[in-house]
Structure formats: structure tokens, C-alpha cells
Amino acid sequence: MHQKSLAAARTGGVMSAVVLGSLLVAVPQAAAAEVTCSANVYKRTFYKNTSLSGSPVRTDCDKTVSRSWSGSPASGVPSNNFGVRWSVSRDFGSGGPFTFTASATDGVRVYLDGVRKIDLWKNTGDTARAKSVNLTVPRGRHTVRVDYVNWTGAAKVKFTYTPRTSATYDRTKPLVPTGVKTAYNTTTRKATVSWAANKEMDLAGYTLYRRPVDSGTWTKVGTTTARSHTDPAVNPDDRTPYYYEVRAKDRAGNTSPGSTDTIVRPLPVVTSLTGTYDKATGKVTLKWPLNTEPHFDHYTVLSNDKVDGAYIWVPLGTTKGNTWTTAPVPADGETRHYRVLVTNDGGTTTYNPLWLDPDAPHELWLVVADGIAPESAPDLTLGSCTGGIQATASDTTPAPIRDFNGFEIERRVAATNTWSVALHKGFDPRPSTATATVCDPLPSDGRTYEYRARTYDTSGNYSPYSEIRTATLPAG
């Protein structure tokens, strides 16, 4: 006999027949393909037995557990002695008191996270029975499962789970709203606040609150069932920042804590400003965090410079970036002052007072390293003191324009090459003539000593040396 070999396809667990030679062979079909259901929608599986075991005949999605079948509920499933299972995993938000209600002909069981809550498991023919239980569902995600079997006759099953919304039972506060975002419209000068959907099943709505950044008092802006709200208040000058927070309310009257305070700045601000001085190029490079607000337009960089005898804020230029390099500035040891302003797309710019503000985050006070030595040498005089030679360095430059802060006096034996420091000292700034004196102890050996002096500044720059003065000690 000629033998034939045919491949058999498995579909839905149903047996199919193929011919192998002259023999009819039953071949089991493959299990139903995996099914993914939408959020909060039940996955439903059909079994052709009352133990809900083995491979399901069919798997699909069902929005509710509310069915009445007079015959077979699905292709391949018998009219009697079949089982159906519904299962859904969902977020219950803050949880709280719920009522689970089931009714069915024949057997129905309800589980929460695998724990049986309703058990009506008996052949009732065409007569339906019902049961309700009140329970507390913890916050977060949980799985609800409904098992149903029909032994004979009509097949009816229904299940619901609903929150208990009476204030008598529900004292659980809703979850704090999350995902709060803000937007500011520079045309209308109004702020819009949006947030993520709350997971509560008994949500009544949301309330938006506002307070100025320098106040602790919240003002109710409005109540909505939507997930965004526009503050009807008009910002008077595009400059006043406000904090906003959202609170959720359920149907029992419970109100959540406020969401994380979210600031709305009609005018974006520079939160910090840093800078470095490059000795090689003589340029200052400024840096600040880049603003990402949709109503940001550009920055203006300013330097506080002396113009016509007065210091004013002079614009250096504008940029949309967050760095700026200046033209070369003198390495004079002075403090340079810089400021970065922001302009929004409505044309409003950061308030720019004439004076310096050391506490302003968008203002930088940068000490430029001094690369300029004191211009002139000091005067040097020598005299005698007990046990040695007294050397005095002095300078008559007026105090307001002195470019040094100390004197250094050096000494060596005449006709030698090695100088030693006899004095390195600051001076009393109050007298009109700056002076520094040292009594240099030396032996009475008849030798001649040479002295010279110079001034220095805070950056370690030195002036030219004074003329060399000589003094000879008598031989002892």
C-alpha cells in the first residue's frame, strides 16, 4: 500500500484529522495564540471542561463579565460542561472600600490577587444566584479573576466591582496628582497647568491652586474634571512667578495632598552665572544653564563699565546659546562685573537695575588676575639702628591709586652677587606716605652692604628696583 505523509496544523486546541495511508488519525491543534488586551479589559479564555484545565479552546478580550449563552458560547466549545475564565490586572489608585458582586447559573468564583472572595460553585440548572461582598483593596495594581462553569442548561454569569463612595465607608485620600507640567502664553499672559490622569476609580475631579513665590497662602484657581486648566488671572507684567499645585478629590469628598509645587516663570531666568579668565588671550568666558521654556527667546550679555565718568551696564551682545566670550580685558587685578538677562517671546526682558547686586544669580563678580606690575620703584633710605642697619622703603603715591600692597627690601655684601630678603611686609594704609622699615642686624666687621627695594601687589607682581644704597659697618 502506498503511504502518504501529511503535515497537520494545530489551531485552537481542536482536534483535526489527517490520512496516514488508509488510517484516519486525530491530531490535537496548537494552543490559541497569545492575546494582549487593552488596559483594564479582561482576558477571556474558554475551556471545554469544568476544571478550566488544559489548553483553552479560545482566547479573546471582554470589556465586561456579563454574558448569557443559550447554547455553545464559542466555536469548539460544548453547550454543557464548559468553563470560562476572565482575568484583568489594573491599578486601583489609592484603593479603599469596594463591593464585589457576582451572579450566575451553576458555578462562579471570584479572586483578588489569587485569594477567593466569592464562592458560588454548585449546579443550579437555569436558576441564577447572586452574592456581594464588601472588601478593602490596597493601593496600587491588583489582579481580579472570575472563574465560571456551566454544567447543564442556561449559562448566565455577571460580575462587577465598584468603589463604595459614601463618606461613611471611604476615608481613603486619592493619590497625589503627578506629571504636572506648565506652559505660559506671552500673548494672553496666562498660565496653563496640565497633569497625568489619576488612577482613582471614584474620582470626582481636580482643583488647581496658585500662590506667589514669596507667599505661603494658596488661592483656589478652579475645579475641573479635565487634566488641564488655564488660570484666568492675567500676569500684569510678565515678570511675577507663581507656584501651582493640583489636588484630586473623590466622590466621597476625600481630597489628596497637593502635587509637587511647580513654578511658572512668565519670564525665564538665569539661575547661575560662572566665568573664567584666560591669561593667554585676556578674554573672559561666561557660562550659564540653557533655558528650555517654550516662551524663551534670547539672552543679553552686559558688562558694568565706566562710561563718561560713571559705571553703567553696557550690552555686549545677544545670543540664544549659553556661553559668551568677551573681548580682551586688561589684566589689572580689578573686579569685573557681568550680567545675563533673558527676553521671552513676548518681548519682556529681565529687570535690569543700574546698581550692582552681589546676591543676583544672573550676575557675576569676577576678579581678573593682575598681570600688571606696580609702575614705579619706591624710595629707599638707610640709617643706623642698634646692632645693625635700618632700611626704610617709602612711596608717596596717593592712597586711592596705589597699585601695590607691600614692600620688599633686599641686601647683599658689596661686590658679591647674592641678594637676601631683609624685609617683605605690608604697610599701614592710613598715612599719606606708605612706609615699611626694618632694623637689619649685622656684625661690626667693617664690610660694606648694598640695599635695594621694590613694591609688590596681591598677584605677586613686582615694581622696578630702587637705586642701590650702601652702608659700611665699623670694624669691631
Protein Blocks (a to p, Z undefined) as FASTA:
>chain_A
ZZdddddddehhiacdddehjaccdddddddddddddehiacddddfbfkogajdfbdcd
dfbdcdddfbdfbghiafbhpaddddddddehjgpadddddddehjadddeehiafbdcd
ddehjaccdddddddddehjdddddddddfbhcddddddddddfbfklmmcdcdddehia
cdddfklopacddddddfbfkbfbdcdddddfkbcbdcdfbdcfbfbdcdfbdcfklpac
cddddddddfkopacdddddddddfbacdfbdcddddfknopacddddddfbfkbcbdcd
dddddeehiacdddfbdcfbfbdcddddddehpacddddddddfkopacdddfbdcfkbm
kbccdddddfbdcfbdcdddddddehiacdddddfbdfklocbfbdcdddddehiabdcd
fbdcdddfkbmbdcdddddddddehpacddddddddfkopacddddddddddddZZ
